[in-house]
Amino acid sequence: MIGAMAVLLAFQLIGEVVVQLSGIPAPGPVVGMVLLFLALQGYGALPDTLRTTAETLLSHLSLLFIPAGVGIIQYGTLLAEEWLALTVALLVSTLLSITVAALVMQAVIRRSSEKRRDE
Amino acid sequence: MNKLTDIWVYLATSPLLWLTITLLAYRVGQGLFKKSGGRALFNPVALAIALLAPLLLVTNTPYSTYFSGAQFIHFLLGPATVALAIPLYLHWARVRKLFLPIVAGLVSGSLTAILSAMGIAWLLGGSSRILLSLAPKSVTTPVAMGIAEKIGGLAPLTAVMVILTGVTGAVAAPSLLQWLRIRDDAVIGFAIGVAAHGIGTARAFQISILAGAFSGLAIGLNALLTTLLAPLVVRLLHLTP
């Protein structure tokens, strides 16, 4: 588990360094994810410990958002002033983007499977 | 009584107290979620925040003191993001086959998230500060905070918006997608991930591992795309903080 954790942190570190050196406008951990994926593809196998550690971490993903979420206590006045715009924008925009992404993706899947049938 | 006060004064400033309480709040949130029979409204993150926020206000604890303990949890967002490579690796065959639908879902979902959030807030008289803080709301926390900083939003407010977005998506997505008659777990997961990042992904993993993998993929891709799109949209709209 410690070894697997070290692998994850090392790839995050490499990701941060790559971002700093190259000026890619992407965040370090995301670059780290891409690099780890490529490394696994190159290696051709997934070590068991890495798999279990990653799955444990991901099964508690929601825990990791709590500290930032508690930050809401800093914005009492702002929220009191602008709560309507914030709430409606959040709710509607989130539902709308789920709907659009799902319908567009579904439509493209259907079209490409129809095409395959026609050929 | 004095002794109790002394102990409180000592503990309240040490990272140990708030780290422990955050973990306990999460356990309580999870427990309530399970007791409710997995009802979406009993979202563990929302419940934990609803427990912690009043506690901090009542005990007069500044957020910086709280965060000095909770930062150890917050830090794990980095390696957890890297760990998304694993479900992606495991489901690569399926992902490759769906390359075109994934690109289409990503671009449409990402643009909808940025533009509709800013548009609706603008229509309802939101200040430009709010608009800029809302723009990256569908991206995972550390990335969204970076984007907000770059375009002139309030990064900590963005973090809160990101979490509320995630909770909304996690709560509403399963029934919304059922109502839209979407039955493909790959599509379900991807749509949740594009709109509701990690908190949505936590929910998607409960639907199936496949849904979780596609949701995780969407987090990474949308983090990249929104990093590129948000500054562009802001420039096109001539927004300044």
Interface residues (C-beta under 8 A of the other chain):
Chain A: M5 L8 L9 F11 Q12 G15 P25 A26 P27 G28 P29 V30 G32 M33 V34 L36 F37 L40 Q41 L46 L50 R51 T53 A54 E55 L57 L58 S59 L61 S62 L63 L64 F65 I66 P67 A68 G69 V70 G71 I72 I73 Q74 Y75 L78 E82 L84 A85 L86 V88 A89 L90 L91 V92 S93 T94 L95 L96 S97 I98 T99 V100 A101 A102 L103 V104 M105 Q106 A107 V108 I109 S112
Chain B: T22 L23 A25 Y26 N43 P44 V45 A48 I49 L52 A53 L56 L57 Y63 Y66 F67 A70 Q71 I73 H74 L76 L77 G78 P79 A80 T81 V82 A83 L84 A85 I86 P87 L88 Y89 L90 W92 L98 L100 P101 I102 A104 G105 L106 S108 G109 S110 T112 A113 S116 A117 M118 I120 A121 L124 G125 G126 S127 I130 L134 K137 S138 T141 P142 V143 M145 G146 P156 L157 A159 V160 M161 V162 I163 L164 T165 G166 T168 G169 A170 A172 A173 L176 L177 L180 I182 D184 V187 I188 F190 A191 I192 V194 A195 A196 G198 I199 T201 A202 F205 G212 G216 G220 A223 L224 T227 L228
